């Protein structure tokens, strides 16, 4: 047993040991007494104890049993605290003294590398321990497998050094696939398209460690199409009745409305949407043009298509007229621009009379502006010819 003055055991009070070692290293008296020998022996024993625990922690870390390593480190005396105490600043000086005096035993070197690994384990331990605690709680409460799988994937991504997580996740995924098959059968039997779509989205999620078989995804996709057909078959009669009622109520007002205003009429837009919805559902179940439902909707669709065409043409006509007005008001517009705007209106119908008058005036103005020099030249030439004729007549007389 290492003892100091009065038989004191330094290993029971490491803090006093380190204080006394520092005092000796800082004193002018370098005498190696029995007390000094006991201090050095005690320091060496404490270092060996720390190194032994570090090696045991390393064994757990190498097996990725970081939780066990942390627990071993936290046992009293706390390993990080003890390591920090023993790796004091004056340690190189103590080692020099030990090498100078034969009676002083050189203490073992603290295993700094292993301590660094342990520190890394601490950094990873806190966030992982929280996740692992939640995962254990989910397992104990037997929450849905889907939620447990999500947590296991999260642990696997954060604890990348633990290879066993991959096996756990794959095991959960295979169990989840069996659940999905059963859930898909139930949803298919009730025609629950929304539930089937959610299952398909889950199967196509990129987080799977072991990708689901194509046959499973294909089976769910087929069930979705079947559910869509079932839903469409059930909705189509209702859509037909609703569309007929809307047309009976609004059809006459649509036909009497201004075509330009009709394109913005919310009731007309609602009817268009209902028709699109009807044909989408009809296409899914393959409705024939001889079907009674189709025969009810076809006349409404033809009338709406005609009104849409008239509204589009009227809207285009309005845009062209507005463009022509703007060009005619623009004093800097070229002849080509005015002619293009005019032809744009002419292709759709006769321009209003007031615009035709303005157009004619602008074109005449532009013609005179572009030809006044030539007209002036011709006029001068004719004036000179006339003057010559008059001069000749006067001369003869």
C-alpha positions in Angstrom: 0.0 0.0 0.0 1.4 3.4 -0.9 1.4 5.7 2.1 2.6 9.2 2.9 3.2 10.9 6.2 1.6 9.2 9.1 0.7 6.1 6.9 -1.7 8.1 4.6 -2.9 6.2 1.6 -2.5 8.5 -1.4 -4.6 6.3 -3.7 -7.7 7.1 -1.6 -7.2 10.8 -2.2 -5.9 11.4 -5.7 -6.5 15.1 -5.5 -4.1 15.4 -2.5 -1.6 13.2 -4.3 -1.5 15.5 -7.3 -1.2 18.6 -5.0 1.7 17.1 -3.2 3.4 16.0 -6.4 3.1 19.5 -7.8 4.5 21.0 -4.5 7.5 18.6 -4.7 8.2 19.4 -8.3 8.0 23.1 -7.6 10.1 23.1 -4.5 13.9 23.9 -4.3 14.5 20.7 -2.3 14.8 17.8 -4.8 15.5 15.2 -2.2 13.8 11.9 -2.9 12.2 10.8 0.4 10.1 7.9 1.3 7.1 10.1 0.9 8.1 11.0 -2.6 8.6 7.4 -3.5 5.1 6.6 -2.1 3.6 9.4 -4.2 5.2 8.2 -7.4 4.1 4.6 -6.7 0.6 5.8 -5.9 0.5 7.8 -9.1 1.7 4.8 -11.2 -1.0 2.6 -9.6 -3.7 5.1 -10.4 -2.5 5.3 -14.0 -2.6 1.5 -14.3 -6.1 1.4 -13.0 -7.2 4.1 -15.4 -5.5 2.2 -18.3 -7.2 -1.0 -17.3 -10.6 0.6 -17.5 -9.8 2.3 -20.7 -8.9 -1.1 -22.3 -12.2 -2.6 -21.1 -14.1 0.4 -22.5 -12.2 -0.1 -25.8 -13.3 -3.7 -26.0 -16.9 -2.6 -25.8 -16.3 0.2 -28.3 -14.8 -2.2 -30.8 -17.9 -4.3 -30.5 -19.9 -1.2 -31.0 -21.4 -1.6 -27.5 -21.0 2.1 -26.9 -23.7 2.1 -24.2 -21.8 -0.5 -22.2 -18.6 1.5 -22.6 -20.2 4.7 -21.4 -21.7 2.9 -18.4 -18.3 1.4 -17.5 -16.7 4.8 -17.8 -19.3 6.4 -15.5 -18.7 4.0 -12.6 -17.1 5.7 -9.6 -14.4 6.9 -9.8 -15.6 8.6 -13.0 -13.1 7.7 -15.7 -13.0 11.1 -17.6 -12.6 13.0 -14.3 -9.8 10.7 -13.1 -8.0 10.8 -16.5 -8.1 14.6 -16.5 -6.7 14.7 -13.0 -3.8 12.4 -13.7 -2.8 13.9 -17.1 -1.6 17.1 -15.3 0.5 19.8 -16.9 3.7 19.0 -15.0 3.7 15.3 -16.0 6.8 15.7 -18.4 8.8 17.1 -15.5 7.7 14.2 -13.2 8.9 11.7 -15.9 12.2 13.5 -16.1 12.7 13.2 -12.3 11.8 9.5 -12.5 14.5 8.9 -15.1 17.1 10.8 -13.0 16.5 8.9 -9.7 16.8 5.1 -9.7 14.6 4.8 -6.6 11.7 6.3 -8.4 9.5 4.0 -10.5 8.5 5.4 -13.9 4.7 5.5 -14.1 2.9 4.0 -17.1 1.9 6.3 -19.9 -1.8 7.1 -20.0 -3.6 5.5 -23.0 -4.6 8.8 -24.6 -5.6 7.2 -27.9 -8.2 5.0 -26.3 -9.4 7.9 -24.2 -10.0 9.8 -27.5 -12.1 6.9 -28.8 -14.1 7.0 -25.5 -14.7 10.7 -26.0 -16.0 10.1 -29.5 -18.3 7.5 -27.9 -19.6 10.2 -25.5 -20.3 12.6 -28.4 -22.3 9.9 -30.2 -23.9 8.5 -27.1 -26.2 11.4 -26.1 -28.3 11.8 -29.3 -28.3 8.1 -30.0 -29.4 7.3 -26.4 -32.4 9.5 -26.8 -33.4 7.8 -30.1 -32.7 4.4 -28.6 -34.8 5.1 -25.6 -37.7 6.2 -27.8 -37.2 3.0 -29.9 -37.3 0.8 -26.8 -40.5 2.6 -25.7 -42.1 2.1 -29.1 -41.3 -1.6 -28.9 -42.6 -2.0 -25.4 -45.9 -0.2 -26.3 -46.2 -2.3 -29.5 -46.9 0.8 -31.6 -47.6 0.2 -35.3 -44.7 -1.5 -37.1 -44.5 1.4 -39.6 -43.5 3.8 -36.8 -41.0 1.4 -35.3 -39.4 0.9 -38.7 -39.1 4.7 -39.2 -37.3 5.0 -35.8 -35.0 2.0 -36.6 -34.0 3.6 -39.9 -33.2 6.8 -38.1 -31.0 4.9 -35.6 -29.3 3.1 -38.4 -28.4 6.3 -40.3 -27.1 8.0 -37.1 -25.3 5.0 -35.7 -23.4 4.0 -38.9 -20.8 2.0 -37.1 -23.3 -0.5 -35.7 -23.8 -3.1 -38.4 -26.5 -4.9 -36.5 -29.0 -2.1 -37.1 -29.1 -3.0 -40.8 -30.2 -6.5 -40.0 -32.8 -5.1 -37.6 -34.2 -2.7 -40.2 -34.4 -5.4 -42.9 -36.2 -7.7 -40.5 -38.7 -5.0 -39.7 -39.1 -4.1 -43.4 -39.9 -7.7 -44.3 -42.5 -7.8 -41.6 -43.9 -4.4 -42.8 -44.2 -5.8 -46.4 -46.4 -8.6 -45.0 -48.5 -6.0 -43.3 -48.7 -3.9 -46.5 -50.0 -6.9 -48.4 -52.7 -7.5 -45.9 -53.6 -3.8 -45.7 -53.8 -3.6 -49.5 -56.2 -6.6 -49.6 -58.5 -4.9 -47.1 -58.3 -1.6 -48.9 -59.0 -3.3 -52.3 -62.0 -5.1 -50.9 -63.5 -1.7 -49.8 -62.3 0.2 -52.9 -60.3 2.6 -50.7 -58.2 4.3 -53.3 -56.7 6.8 -50.8 -55.3 4.0 -48.6 -53.9 2.1 -51.6 -52.2 5.2 -52.9 -50.6 5.8 -49.4 -49.3 2.2 -49.4 -47.9 2.6 -52.9 -46.1 5.8 -51.9 -44.6 3.9 -48.9 -43.4 1.1 -51.1 -41.7 3.6 -53.5 -40.1 5.5 -50.6 -36.3 5.7 -51.2 -35.5 4.8 -47.5 -36.0 1.0 -47.9 -32.8 -1.0 -47.1 -34.2 -4.0 -49.0 -36.2 -2.7 -51.9 -39.8 -4.1 -52.1 -40.4 -6.6 -55.0 -41.8 -5.2 -58.2 -44.6 -7.7 -58.0 -45.8 -6.2 -54.7 -45.7 -2.6 -56.1 -47.4 -3.8 -59.2 -50.1 -5.6 -57.2 -50.9 -2.4 -55.3 -50.9 -0.3 -58.5 -53.4 -2.8 -60.1 -55.6 -2.5 -57.0 -55.5 1.3 -57.3 -56.7 1.1 -60.9 -59.4 -1.3 -59.8 -60.5 1.1 -57.0 -60.5 4.0 -59.4 -62.8 2.1 -61.8 -65.1 1.2 -58.9 -65.3 4.7 -57.7 -65.8 6.1 -61.2 -68.6 3.6 -61.9 -70.3 4.7 -58.7 -69.8 8.4 -59.3 -70.8 8.6 -63.0 -74.6 8.5 -62.5 -74.4 11.2 -59.8 -72.2 13.4 -62.1 -74.6 12.9 -64.9 -77.6 14.0 -62.8 -75.7 17.0 -61.4 -74.4 18.1 -64.8 -78.0 17.9 -66.3 -79.4 20.0 -63.4 -76.7 22.6 -63.9 -77.4 22.8 -67.6 -81.1 23.0 -67.2 -80.7 25.9 -64.9 -78.0 27.9 -66.6 -77.9 26.7 -70.2 -80.2 29.4 -71.6 -78.4 32.2 -69.8 -75.1 30.9 -71.1 -76.4 31.1 -74.7 -77.7 34.6 -74.2 -74.6 35.9 -72.5 -72.0 38.1 -74.1 -69.3 35.6 -75.4 -66.4 37.6 -73.9 -68.1 37.8 -70.5 -69.1 34.1 -70.7 -65.4 33.0 -70.6 -65.2 34.6 -67.1 -68.6 33.4 -65.8 -68.0 31.2 -62.7 -71.1 29.1 -63.4 -70.0 28.4 -66.9 -66.5 27.4 -65.7 -68.1 25.1 -63.1 -70.1 23.3 -65.9 -66.8 22.9 -67.9 -65.1 21.4 -64.9 -68.0 19.0 -64.4 -67.9 17.9 -68.0 -64.1 17.3 -67.8 -64.6 15.3 -64.6 -67.4 13.3 -66.2 -65.3 12.3 -69.2 -62.3 11.4 -67.0 -64.4 9.0 -65.0 -66.1 7.7 -68.2 -62.7 7.0 -69.7 -61.6 4.9 -66.7 -64.5 2.5 -67.0 -64.7 2.6 -70.8 -68.2 4.1 -71.3 -69.4 3.6 -74.9 -71.1 6.3 -77.0 -74.2 4.1 -76.9 -74.4 4.2 -73.1 -77.6 6.1 -71.8 -75.4 8.2 -69.5 -73.2 9.3 -72.5 -76.3 10.1 -74.5 -77.5 12.5 -71.8 -74.2 14.3 -71.5 -73.2 14.4 -75.2 -75.7 17.2 -76.2 -74.6 19.3 -73.3 -71.0 18.8 -74.2 -71.6 19.8 -77.8 -73.4 23.0 -76.7 -70.6 23.9 -74.2 -67.9 23.3 -76.8 -69.7 25.6 -79.3 -70.0 28.3 -76.6 -66.3 27.9 -75.7 -65.3 28.3 -79.3 -67.5 31.4 -79.6 -66.1 32.8 -76.4 -62.6 32.2 -77.5 -63.2 33.8 -80.9 -64.9 36.8 -79.2 -62.1 37.2 -76.8 -59.6 37.0 -79.6 -61.6 39.6 -81.6 -61.7 41.9 -78.6 -57.9 41.6 -78.2 -57.3 42.3 -81.9 -59.7 45.4 -81.8 -57.9 46.7 -78.7 -54.5 46.2 -80.4 -55.7 48.1 -83.5 -57.0 51.0 -81.3 -53.6 51.2 -79.5 -51.7 51.2 -82.8 -53.9 53.8 -84.4 -53.4 56.1 -81.3 -49.7 55.6 -81.4 -48.3 58.5 -83.5 -44.9 56.7 -83.8 -46.5 53.5 -85.2 -45.1 52.5 -88.6 -47.3 51.8 -91.7 -46.3 48.1 -91.3 -47.5 47.9 -87.7 -50.8 49.5 -88.6 -51.4 47.2 -91.6 -50.6 44.1 -89.4 -53.0 45.2 -86.7 -55.7 45.9 -89.4 -55.3 42.5 -91.0 -55.5 40.8 -87.7 -59.0 42.3 -87.2 -60.0 41.6 -90.9 -59.2 37.9 -90.5 -61.9 37.7 -87.8 -64.5 40.0 -89.3 -65.3 43.5 -90.4 -63.7 46.2 -88.3 -66.0 48.8 -86.7 -66.8 51.8 -89.0 -65.2 54.4 -86.7 -61.9 52.4 -86.7 -62.1 52.1 -90.5 -62.3 55.9 -90.8 -59.4 56.4 -88.4 -57.4 53.8 -90.3 -58.1 55.4 -93.7 -57.0 58.8 -92.3 -53.8 57.4 -90.8 -52.9 55.6 -94.0 -53.5 58.7 -96.1 -51.4 60.7 -93.7 -48.6 58.2 -93.9 -48.8 58.1 -97.7 -48.5 61.9 -97.9 -45.7 61.8 -95.4 -43.8 59.3 -97.4 -44.5 60.7 -100.9 -44.6 64.6 -100.5 -41.2 65.1 -102.1 -42.2 63.1 -105.2 -45.5 64.9 -105.4 -43.8 68.2 -105.1 -41.3 67.3 -107.8 -44.0 66.2 -110.2 -45.9 69.4 -109.5 -42.9 71.6 -110.1 -42.2 69.7 -113.4 -45.8 70.2 -114.6 -45.6 73.9 -113.6 -42.4 74.3 -115.7 -44.0 72.5 -118.7 -47.1 74.7 -118.4 -44.9 77.8 -118.2 -43.0 76.8 -121.3 -46.2 76.3 -123.3 -47.5 79.7 -122.2 -44.3 81.3 -123.1 -44.3 79.7 -126.6 -47.9 80.9 -127.2 -47.0 84.4 -126.2 -43.9 84.4 -128.3 -45.9 83.4 -131.4 -48.4 86.1 -130.9 
